[in-house]
Amino acid sequence: MLLDASLRETVVRNLAAFQVHRADTGQHRPAAVAVALVEEGPGAALAGIAAPVGWSREAALLLTRRAATLSNHAGQWALPGGRVDEGESAEAAALRELAEEVALEIDPSQVLGRLDDYVTRSGFVITPVVVWAGAARAPVPHPAEVASIHRIPVREFMRQDAPLLEPSEEPSRQILRMPVGDGWIAAPTAAVLYQFREVCIAGRDTRVGHYDQPLFARR
């Protein structure tokens, strides 16, 4: 799956046909994350994922491991993102966070659309914003926020064993994880990744707001 005009047309078409579910923020704080489509480049560099030789134009998503010193979700997998400032749109916040966390300056015209809001156990309403980031050849991690940057190929999220589900303490909910290489990513990031796969790539109206997070991802 190349990061090319055909893929962009597919993602734009599927997002345009998707009716986004917005969440009432209430006492929750608004946040936004950038679901940034990039070229795979040198690969994910993760156990269980074969890295390409040279530069690859295969489609990938840009993820980070959060710095161990952060007060919220330290060391966890994340999409670039953070709080939405007063008077700021989710799109503007997602692009700002891309610039702040990984030094990618993306024009607003490269925003392709939104996925469903996801209400977290840690008190946020996350709005995922899908962004076309292109080659993105030189991302730079913000040392205070990002421990490492990873380009994970979209094909990895299309695996037949995804998602991984397990019981929550609430009988009506299941905890969702997405397998990546020999490991996995937890919700809320996993919920966004799963919906991206279902809506943007497969064109299915799949909802993820009912999926829960594991205990460690609630802090």
C-alpha positions in Angstrom: 0.0 0.0 0.0 1.8 3.1 -1.2 1.4 6.5 0.1 0.1 7.9 -3.2 -2.8 9.8 -4.8 -4.9 6.6 -4.9 -4.6 6.0 -1.2 -5.3 9.7 -0.4 -8.5 9.6 -2.6 -9.6 6.4 -0.7 -9.1 8.0 2.7 -10.8 11.3 1.8 -13.8 9.5 0.3 -14.2 7.2 3.3 -13.9 10.0 5.8 -16.4 12.1 3.8 -18.9 9.2 4.0 -18.4 8.7 7.7 -20.7 10.4 10.2 -18.4 11.4 13.1 -19.7 10.9 16.6 -18.9 13.9 18.8 -18.7 13.5 22.6 -19.9 16.0 25.2 -16.8 17.3 26.9 -18.6 18.0 30.2 -16.0 17.8 32.9 -13.5 16.3 30.5 -10.7 18.3 28.9 -10.6 18.5 25.1 -7.6 17.1 23.4 -6.6 16.2 19.8 -4.2 13.8 18.2 -2.8 13.7 14.7 -3.3 10.4 12.8 -0.4 11.3 10.4 0.0 9.3 7.2 3.6 9.2 6.3 6.0 7.1 4.1 7.4 4.1 5.9 10.9 5.3 5.3 13.5 3.2 7.1 10.8 1.2 8.8 9.3 0.7 12.3 12.5 -0.7 13.9 10.3 -2.9 16.1 10.7 -6.6 16.9 8.6 -8.7 14.6 8.4 -6.1 11.8 10.9 -6.4 9.0 12.5 -3.1 8.1 12.8 -2.2 4.4 16.1 -1.8 2.7 16.5 1.8 1.9 13.7 4.3 1.8 10.2 2.8 1.5 7.2 4.7 0.1 4.8 2.3 1.8 2.1 4.0 3.8 2.7 4.2 7.5 1.4 6.0 10.6 3.6 8.2 12.8 3.6 7.1 16.4 5.7 8.0 19.4 6.7 6.6 22.8 6.1 9.2 25.4 8.9 10.4 27.6 9.3 8.5 30.9 9.3 11.8 32.8 5.7 13.0 31.8 3.0 13.1 34.4 0.4 11.6 32.2 0.8 8.3 30.3 4.6 8.2 30.7 6.4 5.7 28.4 3.2 4.7 26.6 2.6 4.5 22.9 0.9 7.7 21.6 -0.1 9.6 18.5 1.3 13.2 18.5 -1.3 15.3 20.3 -2.3 17.2 23.4 -4.8 19.6 24.9 -6.9 21.9 22.7 -6.3 25.5 23.8 -9.1 27.9 24.4 -10.5 29.1 21.0 -8.5 26.5 19.1 -10.0 23.9 16.8 -9.1 20.2 17.0 -7.4 20.4 13.6 -5.3 23.4 14.7 -4.3 21.7 17.9 -3.3 18.4 16.1 -1.1 20.3 13.7 0.4 22.4 16.5 1.2 19.2 18.4 2.8 17.7 15.3 5.1 20.7 15.1 5.9 20.8 18.8 6.4 17.0 19.5 8.1 15.8 16.3 9.0 19.1 14.4 6.6 18.4 11.4 5.1 21.6 10.0 2.0 20.5 8.0 -0.2 22.9 6.1 -3.9 22.9 7.1 -4.9 21.9 3.6 -3.4 18.4 4.4 -6.0 17.7 7.0 -8.3 14.9 5.6 -10.9 14.7 8.3 -11.8 13.5 11.7 -12.6 10.2 13.4 -14.9 9.7 16.4 -14.2 11.4 19.7 -12.9 9.0 22.4 -13.5 9.7 26.1 -10.6 8.5 28.2 -10.4 7.3 31.8 -7.9 10.0 32.5 -10.3 12.8 31.9 -9.9 13.8 28.2 -12.1 13.8 25.2 -9.7 13.0 22.3 -10.5 14.1 18.8 -8.5 12.2 16.2 -7.5 14.3 13.1 -6.3 12.4 10.0 -3.4 14.3 8.4 -1.5 13.7 5.1 2.1 14.3 6.2 3.9 12.9 3.1 7.5 11.8 3.2 8.1 13.4 6.6 11.8 12.6 6.2 13.2 14.4 9.2 11.0 14.3 12.3 12.7 15.4 15.5 11.5 14.3 18.9 10.9 17.0 21.5 13.2 15.8 24.3 10.9 16.6 27.2 7.9 14.9 25.6 8.9 12.2 23.2 11.3 9.3 23.8 11.3 7.9 20.3 9.5 8.3 16.9 8.2 5.3 14.9 6.8 4.8 11.4 4.5 1.8 11.7 3.3 0.5 8.3 -0.4 0.6 7.8 -0.3 -3.0 6.7 0.6 -3.9 10.3 -2.8 -2.5 11.5 -4.6 -4.7 9.0 -3.5 -7.9 10.6 -6.2 -10.6 11.0 -5.4 -11.0 14.7 -6.4 -7.3 15.3 -7.9 -6.1 17.5 -7.1 -8.0 20.7 -10.0 -8.0 23.1 -10.2 -8.9 26.8 -12.8 -8.5 29.5 -13.0 -5.3 31.5 -14.3 -4.9 35.1 -17.4 -3.5 33.4 -19.4 -6.3 31.9 -20.6 -4.2 29.0 -17.1 -3.2 27.9 -14.0 -4.9 26.5 -10.4 -3.7 26.7 -8.9 -3.1 23.2 -5.3 -3.5 22.1 -3.8 -3.5 18.7 -1.0 -6.0 17.9 2.2 -4.4 16.5 5.2 -6.6 15.7 5.8 -8.9 18.7 4.0 -6.4 21.0 0.8 -4.4 21.2 -0.5 -0.9 21.7 -3.3 -0.1 24.3 -6.4 2.0 24.0 -7.0 4.9 23.7 -4.3 5.0 21.0 -5.3 1.5 19.9 -8.9 2.5 19.6 -8.0 5.3 17.3 -5.7 3.1 15.2 -8.4 0.4 14.9 -11.0 3.0 13.8 -8.6 4.4 11.3 -8.1 0.9 9.8 -11.8 0.3 9.7 -13.0 3.7 8.4 -10.2 5.1 6.4 -8.8 2.0 4.8 -11.6 -0.6 4.8 -14.5 1.9 4.5 -16.5 0.4 7.4 -18.6 2.4 9.9 -16.9 0.9 12.9 -17.3 2.6 16.3 -14.8 2.3 19.1 -16.1 4.5 22.0 -17.4 1.5 23.9 -13.9 -0.1 24.2 -12.1 0.3 27.4 -8.4 1.0 28.4 -6.2 -1.3 30.5 -5.5 -0.1 34.0 -2.0 1.2 33.3 -3.3 3.4 30.4 -5.7 5.2 32.6 -3.0 7.3 34.4 
